[in-house]
Amino acid sequence: MQEYKKSELSVVIDIFSILNHDVRMFCNQEILDRLLAFESKEVWLAVSGGIDSMVACDWLLKHFKLDGIVHINHGLSKQSSEWESFVKKHAESLGVPCKTASVQIHGRSHIEEQARLVRYQAISELLPKDAVVVCAHHFNDQAETLIFRLFRGTGLHGLVGMKTLSKQFGLQVVRPFLDVKASEIHAYAQKYQIEYIQDPSNFNVQFKRNAIRKAFGDWIANHALEVSMNRLAKQSLLLEDVVAEKLAKMTLAPGFIEMDQLKQLSEIWQEELISAWAAQDGIRLSHHQVQEIIKIVHAKEDAVPLFEYQSLKIRRYRNVLTKYQPILKSRSISSCEVYIDLGESGVVHNPQCLELEISIGEQVAGAKKLYQSMGVPPWLRAFVPVIKYQSQQLVGSCGDPELKDKVTWEVYEKWVCFKQ
């Protein structure tokens, strides 16, 4: 297909709307705008090899850009290796980089949810931290998600479905095709002879989404459903603004909220705020799970209950509710940059560009009193970086006075909130 300048795109859209209905949605200016916001970043597409992602791959190459393809082998099918090879060969034929990883699904329960989580985690580990991953989810996927959550007992936020922009394990995820119908994707694939693989498990109704697709297939394409989904999304945004404002007032630092303020609110507000707090990390909680966290808030002062779900852990410490995702492995870096980004462990400010040795994921032997004076909960001490310069050691900006004047750890204020 001929390439067009961005200024010409609106004219092209009008022409395609009349002459080529099957590709109309793929030339929608709004879809392109969602991607143009990330034009300066690396854009990778999650490709399973199925029709949705293969069509998205073709569209991105024609209308935007594609810096690479990422494929996750779940090992759930005898054909998994063949599908991985198919994606690799396709990327090679396009001259596009391809990264792959194999993951394991444990047990036979909640397979779909497990696969989703390990997939995003694997992708986040494969791609650069500031990269963007595009997913090919479309309108029918969105409608299935709404129905799936409805039967699970979701609230307003769940009925909104997937968001165009979201974060998964710190990675920016973009879903620009949520307005595109499955029928339009199939028409596009036929028009441009797109090759793709067919996963037999898509017809297995033992999987809840497949059962929903079979039972509600015709109804999903109903225009009234689209109108309802759009109205729910707008109403949800209004609620999100109010929730975000309330949550900000009780947030002491990222991942830490003051329980006294939370306790003063009604139960329904506590539920909304806890849900929103977990959603900041891409975690969707059920009503029952939210209730379990509220029990932690109202537990006795000397109790240290733990809530665990997926990679998220929530505990209380003194008068603060803490959430965190465990560090999977320790790491060490050497740097003389002015600002050294440590991810979850904050940022080190090094204005004199000293050659620093920084370790994360390990506690300093014999530093228990130092951690206590900093107010760091035992389960979060692995996040505190150990910073050394010429054998002088600094833990969270506490240690050698001369070194503290030269280097500061900008997340240090996080721990101050725990002091009595």
C-alpha positions in Angstrom: 0.0 0.0 0.0 1.2 3.5 -0.8 2.7 5.5 2.1 1.1 8.8 2.9 2.3 11.8 4.9 0.6 12.5 8.2 -1.0 15.7 6.8 -2.6 13.7 4.0 -4.0 11.0 6.3 -7.4 12.6 7.0 -8.1 12.7 3.2 -7.0 9.1 2.8 -9.3 8.1 5.7 -12.4 9.6 3.9 -11.5 7.9 0.7 -11.1 4.5 2.4 -14.3 5.0 4.3 -16.2 5.0 1.0 -14.1 2.6 -1.1 -12.7 0.2 1.4 -14.9 -0.4 4.4 -12.9 -3.5 5.5 -9.8 -1.4 6.2 -11.7 1.8 7.4 -10.9 1.3 11.1 -7.2 0.7 10.3 -6.8 4.2 8.9 -8.6 5.9 11.8 -6.7 9.0 12.8 -7.5 8.4 16.5 -5.7 5.0 16.4 -2.7 6.6 14.8 -2.7 9.4 17.4 -2.5 6.8 20.2 0.7 5.6 18.7 2.2 9.0 17.6 2.6 9.8 21.3 5.3 7.1 21.5 7.0 7.9 18.2 10.3 8.8 20.0 10.4 5.4 21.8 11.1 1.9 20.8 7.8 0.3 19.7 7.5 -3.5 19.9 4.6 -5.6 19.0 3.5 -8.7 21.0 3.0 -11.4 18.3 1.5 -14.8 19.0 1.3 -15.6 15.3 -2.5 -15.5 15.3 -4.6 -13.5 12.9 -5.0 -10.4 15.2 -1.3 -9.8 15.9 -0.2 -10.7 12.3 -2.7 -8.1 10.9 -1.5 -5.6 13.5 2.1 -6.3 12.4 1.2 -5.5 8.7 -0.7 -2.3 9.7 2.1 -1.0 11.9 4.7 -1.5 9.2 2.5 0.3 6.6 1.2 3.2 8.7 3.5 3.8 11.7 6.7 2.0 12.6 7.8 -1.2 14.3 11.2 -1.6 16.0 10.7 -5.2 16.9 8.5 -8.2 17.5 8.3 -10.1 20.8 6.9 -13.6 21.2 6.3 -15.6 24.4 6.2 -19.4 24.2 3.8 -20.6 26.9 4.5 -24.3 26.3 0.8 -25.1 26.5 0.6 -26.8 23.1 2.5 -29.5 21.3 2.7 -26.9 18.5 4.2 -24.1 20.7 7.7 -24.5 19.2 6.3 -24.4 15.7 4.5 -21.2 16.4 7.6 -19.7 17.8 9.5 -20.6 14.6 6.7 -19.2 12.5 7.0 -15.8 14.2 10.8 -15.8 14.0 10.7 -16.5 10.3 8.1 -13.9 9.7 10.2 -11.3 11.5 13.3 -12.3 9.6 11.4 -11.9 6.3 10.4 -8.4 7.3 13.9 -7.5 8.5 12.5 -6.8 11.9 14.3 -7.8 15.2 12.6 -10.6 17.1 12.9 -11.5 20.8 11.4 -14.7 22.3 11.2 -16.3 25.7 9.7 -19.5 27.1 7.7 -19.5 30.3 6.1 -22.1 32.5 2.5 -22.4 33.7 2.1 -24.1 37.0 -0.9 -26.3 37.6 -4.1 -26.5 35.6 -6.2 -23.8 37.4 -6.7 -20.3 36.2 -4.5 -21.1 33.1 -5.7 -18.0 31.2 -4.9 -15.6 34.0 -1.5 -17.3 34.7 -0.6 -17.1 31.0 -1.4 -13.4 30.9 0.7 -12.6 33.9 3.8 -14.6 33.0 3.6 -13.3 29.4 3.7 -9.6 30.5 6.4 -10.3 33.0 8.5 -12.1 30.4 8.0 -9.3 27.9 9.0 -6.7 30.5 12.3 -8.6 31.1 13.0 -8.9 27.4 12.5 -5.2 26.3 14.3 -2.0 27.3 12.8 -0.3 30.3 11.4 2.7 28.3 10.1 0.6 25.4 6.5 0.4 24.4 4.7 -2.9 23.7 1.7 -2.8 21.4 -1.0 -5.5 21.9 -3.5 -6.4 19.1 -6.5 -6.7 21.3 -9.7 -5.6 19.4 -13.3 -4.7 20.1 -14.5 -8.3 20.4 -11.7 -9.1 22.9 -12.9 -6.0 24.9 -16.5 -7.2 24.9 -15.5 -10.7 26.0 -13.5 -9.2 28.8 -16.6 -7.2 29.9 -18.8 -10.3 30.0 -16.1 -12.4 31.7 -15.7 -9.8 34.5 -19.5 -9.4 34.8 -19.9 -13.0 35.6 -17.0 -12.8 38.1 -18.8 -10.1 40.1 -16.9 -7.0 39.0 -17.6 -3.3 39.7 -17.7 -0.3 37.4 -13.9 -0.3 36.8 -14.0 -3.9 35.7 -16.9 -3.3 33.3 -14.8 -0.7 31.5 -12.6 -3.5 30.2 -9.0 -3.1 29.0 -7.5 0.3 28.8 -5.8 1.8 25.7 -2.8 2.7 27.9 -1.7 0.7 30.9 1.4 -0.5 32.8 2.3 -4.1 33.2 5.4 -4.9 35.4 6.6 -1.3 34.7 6.2 -1.7 31.0 4.1 0.7 28.9 1.4 -1.3 27.1 -0.7 0.3 24.2 -3.8 -1.2 22.7 -4.6 1.0 19.8 -7.1 -1.4 18.0 -9.8 -1.7 20.7 -12.3 -0.1 18.4 -11.7 -2.5 15.5 -14.1 -5.4 15.1 -13.0 -9.0 14.6 -14.8 -9.0 11.2 -12.7 -6.1 10.0 -9.5 -7.9 11.0 -10.6 -11.0 9.1 -11.5 -8.8 6.1 -8.1 -7.1 6.2 -6.3 -10.5 6.4 -8.2 -11.7 3.4 -7.6 -8.6 1.4 -3.9 -8.5 1.9 -3.4 -12.3 2.1 -1.9 -12.2 5.6 -0.6 -15.6 6.8 -1.3 -16.6 10.3 -1.6 -19.7 12.6 -4.7 -21.1 14.1 -4.6 -22.2 17.7 -6.9 -25.2 18.2 -7.4 -24.2 21.9 -9.4 -21.2 20.7 -12.3 -23.6 20.1 -12.0 -25.3 23.5 -15.0 -24.2 25.5 -13.4 -25.4 28.7 -11.6 -22.0 28.6 -14.0 -19.4 29.9 -13.3 -16.8 27.2 -14.0 -19.4 24.4 -17.2 -20.4 26.1 -18.2 -16.7 26.2 -17.3 -16.2 22.5 -19.4 -19.2 21.5 -22.4 -18.2 23.6 -22.4 -14.5 22.9 -20.7 -14.3 19.5 -23.5 -12.7 17.6 -24.5 -10.4 20.5 -20.9 -9.1 20.9 -21.2 -7.3 17.5 -24.4 -5.5 18.7 -24.0 -1.7 18.3 -25.8 -1.1 21.6 -23.0 -3.0 23.5 -20.5 -0.6 22.0 -22.5 2.4 23.1 -22.8 1.0 26.6 -19.1 0.3 26.8 -18.3 3.9 25.8 -20.7 5.3 28.3 -19.3 3.1 31.1 -15.7 4.2 30.2 -16.7 7.9 30.5 -18.5 7.4 33.8 -15.5 5.5 35.1 -13.2 8.3 34.3 -15.2 10.7 36.5 -15.0 8.2 39.4 -11.3 7.7 38.8 -10.6 11.4 39.2 -12.3 11.5 42.6 -10.6 8.3 43.7 -7.2 9.5 42.6 -7.6 12.8 44.5 -8.6 11.0 47.7 -5.8 8.4 47.3 -3.2 11.2 46.8 -4.1 12.8 50.1 -3.3 9.7 52.1 -0.3 8.5 50.0 2.9 9.1 52.0 5.1 7.9 49.2 4.7 5.5 46.2 3.4 2.2 47.7 2.6 3.6 51.2 -0.7 4.9 52.4 -1.6 6.2 55.9 -4.1 3.9 57.5 -5.7 6.5 59.9 -7.1 8.5 57.0 -8.3 5.3 55.3 -10.1 4.2 58.4 -12.0 7.4 58.7 -13.8 6.7 55.4 -16.9 4.6 54.7 -16.4 0.9 53.8 -17.3 1.5 50.2 -14.7 4.2 49.9 -12.1 2.0 51.5 -12.9 -0.7 48.9 -12.6 1.8 46.0 -9.3 3.2 47.2 -7.7 -0.2 47.9 -8.8 -1.4 44.4 -7.3 1.7 42.8 -4.1 1.4 44.9 -3.5 -2.2 43.6 -4.5 -1.2 40.1 -1.5 1.2 40.0 0.7 -1.9 39.7 -1.6 -3.5 37.1 -3.2 -5.8 39.6 -7.0 -6.3 39.4 -8.5 -7.5 42.7 -11.8 -9.2 43.3 -14.3 -7.9 45.9 -13.2 -10.8 48.3 -9.5 -9.9 47.9 -10.2 -6.2 48.7 -12.1 -7.3 51.8 -9.0 -9.3 52.9 -6.8 -6.2 52.6 -9.3 -4.1 54.6 -9.0 -6.7 57.4 -5.3 -6.0 57.5 -6.0 -2.3 57.9 -8.2 -3.0 60.9 -6.1 -5.7 62.5 -4.5 -5.3 65.9 -1.5 -3.0 66.1 0.9 -5.8 67.0 -0.3 -8.0 64.1 1.7 -8.3 60.9 -0.8 -10.0 58.5 0.3 -10.6 54.9 -1.9 -10.4 51.7 -0.4 -12.1 48.6 -1.8 -12.2 45.1 0.2 -12.8 41.9 3.4 -10.8 42.4 1.9 -8.3 44.8 2.4 -8.4 48.6 0.7 -6.1 51.1 1.5 -5.7 54.8 1.1 -3.1 57.5 4.0 -1.5 59.4 3.3 0.9 62.3 0.5 3.0 61.0 1.2 2.5 57.3 -0.1 0.1 54.7 2.7 -1.1 52.4 2.6 -2.8 49.0 5.6 -4.2 47.2 6.7 -6.8 44.6 9.7 -8.9 45.8 13.0 -8.4 44.2 13.6 -11.6 42.2 17.4 -11.5 42.3 20.1 -9.2 43.7 22.2 -7.1 41.3 25.2 -4.8 41.3 26.0 -1.8 39.1 28.9 0.6 38.7 28.1 4.1 37.6 29.4 7.7 37.7 26.3 9.3 36.2 24.6 12.3 37.9 21.3 10.4 38.2 21.4 6.7 38.6 17.9 5.1 38.1 17.5 2.0 40.4 13.9 1.3 39.4 11.9 0.2 42.4 14.9 1.2 44.7 14.7 4.9 43.7 17.3 7.2 42.2 20.8 8.0 43.4 21.8 11.7 42.9 25.5 11.8 42.3 26.3 15.5 41.4 30.1 15.1 41.5 30.0 12.1 39.2 31.8 9.8 41.6 32.5 6.2 40.6 29.9 4.4 42.8 29.4 0.7 43.4 25.7 0.0 44.1 24.2 -3.3 45.3 20.5 -4.0 45.4 18.7 -7.0 46.9 21.0 -7.7 49.9 20.8 -6.5 53.4 23.9 -5.2 55.2 25.1 -7.5 57.9 24.9 -5.9 61.4 22.9 -3.0 60.1 19.6 -3.9 61.9 19.7 -0.8 64.1 20.4 1.4 61.1 17.4 0.0 59.2 15.3 0.5 62.3 16.4 4.1 62.7 15.4 4.7 59.1 12.1 3.1 59.7 12.5 0.4 57.0 10.2 -2.7 57.5 12.1 -6.0 57.5 10.5 -7.2 54.3 11.5 -4.1 52.4 15.2 -3.9 53.4 16.3 -5.6 50.3 15.1 -2.6 48.3 17.5 -0.3 50.1 20.6 0.2 47.9 24.1 -0.3 49.4 26.2 2.4 48.0 30.0 2.4 48.1 32.6 4.9 47.1 36.3 4.1 47.7 35.3 1.5 50.3 33.2 3.9 52.2 29.7 2.5 52.7 26.4 4.3 52.6 23.0 2.7 53.3 20.0 4.8 52.3 21.9 8.1 52.7 22.9 7.2 56.3 26.5 6.5 57.0 29.7 8.4 56.4 28.8 12.1 56.8 31.2 13.2 54.0 29.8 10.7 51.6 26.2 11.8 52.5 27.0 15.3 51.4 28.2 14.1 48.1 25.5 11.4 47.3 21.8 11.4 48.1 19.3 8.6 47.6 16.1 10.3 46.5 13.7 7.6 47.7 15.0 8.0 51.3 11.9 10.1 52.2 9.9 7.0 51.6 11.1 5.5 54.8 10.7 8.6 56.9 7.0 8.0 57.1 7.5 5.0 59.3 9.2 6.9 62.1 7.3 7.4 65.2 
